[in-house]
Amino acid sequence: MNRNPKADLEMCERATPGPWSAEETNALSIVAGKVEYTNGKMTCGGFIADIDEDNNENAEADARLLAESREALPYWIKRAMEAEGMLVKCSDLVACYCAQECNAPPAECEECDYNKIKAKINEVVYSNGTEPCDK
């Protein structure tokens, strides 16, 4: 299934602002904003949903997924969009490097020094202070 990251990000931004949390009330509830307890009564920024705990052994995990996804999903969409932009820059850099060093299009370039190209790509990709996603 193809997704549109811009549309998905807009969908996230239209939702109730985060952070959300999973709280145990009469039911397992997803709530928005800061949660406070005064005299045993919970107050928060807003109610989002209840998770049916009956016959659902994954209720707590489901609640946490919903709550965390409010901020996690936009974060990762933005990260992916930035990474895709960096890949375009890297591709352009390789094409430019090959044209200057070998006078050949990248697909036909056999004389370029791979380590020089790799170093330039790393310089562009990590120049904004980001770390690889798996760190």
CORFENUR-V337583 format. One record per residue. N is the residue number from 1. RES is the residue in one small letter. SS is DSSP state (a for helix, b for strand, c for the rest). OMEGA is omega in radians with two decimals (none if undefined). D_CENTER is the distance of its C-alpha to the mean C-alpha in Angstrom with 1 decimal. Layout:
N|RES|SS|OMEGA|D_CENTER ; N|RES|SS|OMEGA|D_CENTER
//
This chain:
1|m|c|3.10|18.0 ; 2|n|c|3.11|16.5 ; 3|r|c|3.06|13.7 ; 4|n|c|-3.05|13.5 ; 5|p|a|3.13|10.1 ; 6|k|a|3.12|12.2 ; 7|a|a|3.10|14.0 ; 8|d|a|3.12|11.1 ; 9|l|a|3.09|9.7 ; 10|e|a|3.09|13.5 ; 11|m|a|3.12|14.0 ; 12|c|a|-3.08|11.6 ; 13|e|a|3.09|13.4 ; 14|r|a|-3.12|16.7 ; 15|a|c|3.08|16.4 ; 16|t|c|-3.12|18.2 ; 17|p|c|3.12|16.5 ; 18|g|c|0.05|15.1 ; 19|p|c|3.03|15.2 ; 20|w|b|3.06|16.5 ; 21|s|b|3.07|18.5 ; 22|a|b|-3.09|20.6 ; 23|e|b|3.09|24.2 ; 24|e|b|3.05|27.4 ; 25|t|c|3.00|29.9 ; 26|n|c|3.10|32.4 ; 27|a|c|3.03|29.5 ; 28|l|b|-3.00|26.0 ; 29|s|b|2.98|24.3 ; 30|i|b|-3.10|20.9 ; 31|v|b|-3.14|21.5 ; 32|a|b|3.04|19.9 ; 33|g|c|-3.10|20.8 ; 34|k|c|3.12|22.9 ; 35|v|c|3.09|25.0 ; 36|e|b|3.09|28.6 ; 37|y|b|3.09|31.6 ; 38|t|b|-3.11|35.0 ; 39|n|c|3.10|38.1 ; 40|g|c|-3.13|36.0 ; 41|k|b|-3.11|34.4 ; 42|m|b|2.97|30.7 ; 43|t|b|-3.12|29.5 ; 44|c|c|-3.14|25.9 ; 45|g|c|3.13|24.3 ; 46|g|b|3.11|24.4 ; 47|f|b|3.11|24.5 ; 48|i|b|-3.08|21.8 ; 49|a|b|2.95|23.1 ; 50|d|b|3.07|25.3 ; 51|i|b|3.12|24.6 ; 52|d|c|-3.11|27.8 ; 53|e|c|-3.14|28.7 ; 54|d|c|3.12|31.9 ; 55|n|c|3.13|31.8 ; 56|n|c|-3.12|28.1 ; 57|e|c|-3.13|27.6 ; 58|n|c|-3.03|23.8 ; 59|a|a|-3.12|23.9 ; 60|e|a|3.12|22.5 ; 61|a|a|3.10|19.6 ; 62|d|a|-3.12|19.0 ; 63|a|a|-3.14|19.2 ; 64|r|a|3.10|16.8 ; 65|l|a|-3.14|14.2 ; 66|l|a|-3.11|14.8 ; 67|a|a|-3.09|14.9 ; 68|e|a|-3.07|11.8 ; 69|s|a|-3.14|9.7 ; 70|r|a|3.12|10.9 ; 71|e|a|-3.10|8.7 ; 72|a|a|-3.08|6.0 ; 73|l|a|3.09|5.2 ; 74|p|a|3.12|5.5 ; 75|y|a|-3.08|3.7 ; 76|w|a|3.06|0.2 ; 77|i|a|3.13|4.0 ; 78|k|a|3.12|5.5 ; 79|r|a|3.14|5.0 ; 80|a|a|3.13|6.2 ; 81|m|a|3.08|8.7 ; 82|e|a|-3.14|9.9 ; 83|a|a|3.11|10.5 ; 84|e|a|3.09|12.4 ; 85|g|a|3.12|14.3 ; 86|m|a|3.10|15.3 ; 87|l|a|3.09|16.5 ; 88|v|a|3.10|18.7 ; 89|k|a|-3.13|20.1 ; 90|c|a|3.12|20.8 ; 91|s|a|3.10|22.5 ; 92|d|a|-3.14|24.6 ; 93|l|a|3.12|25.4 ; 94|v|a|3.14|26.8 ; 95|a|a|3.13|28.8 ; 96|c|a|-3.13|30.2 ; 97|y|a|-3.13|31.0 ; 98|c|a|-3.14|32.8 ; 99|a|a|-3.12|34.7 ; 100|q|a|-3.03|35.9 ; 101|e|a|-2.98|36.7 ; 102|c|c|-3.03|38.0 ; 103|n|c|-3.14|38.7 ; 104|a|c|3.04|37.0 ; 105|p|c|-3.09|34.0 ; 106|p|a|-3.11|31.2 ; 107|a|a|-3.11|32.0 ; 108|e|a|-3.04|35.6 ; 109|c|c|3.11|35.0 ; 110|e|c|-3.03|36.6 ; 111|e|c|-3.11|37.7 ; 112|c|c|3.07|34.5 ; 113|d|c|-3.07|33.8 ; 114|y|a|-3.11|30.5 ; 115|n|a|3.07|30.0 ; 116|k|a|3.14|30.3 ; 117|i|a|-3.14|27.8 ; 118|k|a|3.13|25.3 ; 119|a|a|3.12|25.9 ; 120|k|a|3.12|25.4 ; 121|i|a|3.12|22.0 ; 122|n|a|3.12|20.9 ; 123|e|a|3.14|22.3 ; 124|v|a|-3.05|20.3 ; 125|v|a|-3.04|16.9 ; 126|y|c|-3.11|17.2 ; 127|s|c|-3.14|19.3 ; 128|n|c|3.05|16.6 ; 129|g|c|3.13|16.4 ; 130|t|c|3.06|13.0 ; 131|e|c|3.06|13.3 ; 132|p|c|-3.08|12.6 ; 133|c|c|-3.07|9.5 ; 134|d|c|3.14|12.3 ; 135|k|c|none|13.9
//
